[in-house]
Amino acid sequence: MKYILSPSILSADFSKLAEDTASAVRGGAEWLHIDVMDGAFVPNISFGAPVYKWLRPVSDAFFDVHLMIDRPERYIDDFLKAGADLICIHCEATQEIEAIAEKVHAAGKLFAIAVKPATPAEAIKEYLPLCDMVLVMTVEPGFGGQSFMANMMPKVAKFRALREDLGLDYMIQVDGGISLQTIGDAAAAGANVFVAGSAVFKPGETEKNARAFIEKFKTFK
């Protein structure tokens, strides 16, 4: 099992975004998690495609774009053109899951579905064959810095079991409250892609913090 760190740029210093994200990559982060929030699907507003469009030419990282927006089908082309490598949509936000997956895959990119804490794994079982990754929210989406919801670990384990039962090979990502103290529980449940924001991005410590996560991966069985 390959473990991947995907630091959330929502916690970076936007006055020096290129520098901050480069520090995370130097520390071993292969992905960058890009949280797009619209103030409707979640009670907060972040940024849209133009922000990471300008980051794309100066970063070789894999862009993991998490759309916390209503009716994401309206904007898929924009996010693809801006440089997304993976697009993750919430099952609760759209009735067009199959069409979105088809468009993303036609562009040669990866497709993922996210589920809020109250949404059971079974809610997206029929769509799992379309997924390159599933995202289990371990906080309520919309704000950074929340506490890790350990009661989401059975859901992570359920997605691992469904993957085996259905003969699939999607990755399992967790997002929310991930730190060096909580990541072990998530890995033990079956997660292999970890979103961390404030635990990585800190002034003068970002590279060191990212490297600490990479070292932690070596302890997982």
DAZITA-V452939 format. One record per backbone hydrogen bond with DSSP energy under -0.5 kcal/mol. CO is the residue of the C=O (numbers start at 1). NH is the residue of the N-H. If there is no record, write none. Layout:
BEGIN
CO	NH
CO	NH
END
This chain:
BEGIN
4	194
5	30
5	31
6	196
7	9
7	33
8	11
9	12
12	14
13	16
14	17
16	20
17	21
18	22
19	23
20	24
21	25
22	26
23	27
24	29
25	28
30	62
31	7
32	34
32	64
33	9
33	35
34	36
34	66
35	37
36	68
37	46
42	44
44	39
48	51
48	52
49	53
50	54
51	54
51	55
52	56
53	57
55	58
56	59
62	32
62	64
63	65
63	85
63	86
64	34
64	66
65	67
65	88
66	36
66	68
67	69
67	90
68	38
69	72
71	74
72	75
72	76
75	79
76	80
77	81
78	82
79	83
79	84
80	83
85	110
86	65
87	112
88	67
89	114
90	93
91	94
93	71
96	100
97	101
98	102
99	103
100	104
101	105
102	106
103	107
104	109
105	108
110	87
111	132
111	133
112	89
113	135
114	91
115	137
116	119
118	120
120	123
121	124
122	125
124	127
124	128
125	128
127	130
128	131
132	171
133	113
134	136
134	173
135	115
135	137
136	175
138	149
140	143
148	150
149	152
150	153
152	155
152	156
153	157
154	158
155	159
156	160
157	161
158	162
159	163
160	164
161	165
162	166
163	167
163	168
164	167
171	134
172	192
172	193
173	136
174	195
175	138
175	139
179	183
182	185
182	186
183	187
184	188
185	189
186	190
186	191
187	190
192	4
193	174
194	6
194	196
195	176
196	8
197	200
197	201
200	202
202	205
202	206
205	209
206	210
207	211
208	212
209	213
210	214
211	215
212	216
213	217
214	218
215	218
216	219
217	220
END
